[in-house]
């Protein structure tokens, strides 16, 4: 039952990210040797960011458990996720 709850929470919070990761991974693989290298690079970065967020959430749940975010913590969490996405796009 905990596994079902876990997957429901993952898809509830990161359903769009999972869909984006799958779609843009497909686009990245489809255009990897085509003339549209820019589209491929953007697709890879979006897929990396989306997959990274899902990986981060899953590892955080395994290490820390489920967290109910209070008012000051959700702002800090949002800023950290924003910095993560920024780093993936800047250095990826």
Secondary structure in CASP SS format (residue, H / E / C, confidence):
PFRMAT SS
TARGET T0000
AUTHOR 0000-0000-0000
METHOD secondary structure of the structure
MODEL  1
X C 1.00
X H 1.00
X H 1.00
X H 1.00
X H 1.00
X H 1.00
X H 1.00
X H 1.00
X H 1.00
X H 1.00
X H 1.00
X H 1.00
X H 1.00
X H 1.00
X H 1.00
X H 1.00
X H 1.00
X H 1.00
X H 1.00
X H 1.00
X H 1.00
X H 1.00
X H 1.00
X H 1.00
X H 1.00
X H 1.00
X H 1.00
X H 1.00
X H 1.00
X H 1.00
X C 1.00
X C 1.00
X C 1.00
X C 1.00
X C 1.00
X C 1.00
X H 1.00
X H 1.00
X H 1.00
X H 1.00
X H 1.00
X H 1.00
X H 1.00
X H 1.00
X H 1.00
X H 1.00
X H 1.00
X H 1.00
X H 1.00
X H 1.00
X H 1.00
X H 1.00
X H 1.00
X H 1.00
X H 1.00
X H 1.00
X H 1.00
X H 1.00
X H 1.00
X H 1.00
X H 1.00
X H 1.00
X H 1.00
X C 1.00
X C 1.00
X C 1.00
X C 1.00
X C 1.00
X C 1.00
X C 1.00
X H 1.00
X H 1.00
X H 1.00
X H 1.00
X H 1.00
X H 1.00
X H 1.00
X H 1.00
X H 1.00
X H 1.00
X H 1.00
X H 1.00
X H 1.00
X H 1.00
X H 1.00
X H 1.00
X H 1.00
X H 1.00
X H 1.00
X H 1.00
X H 1.00
X C 1.00
END
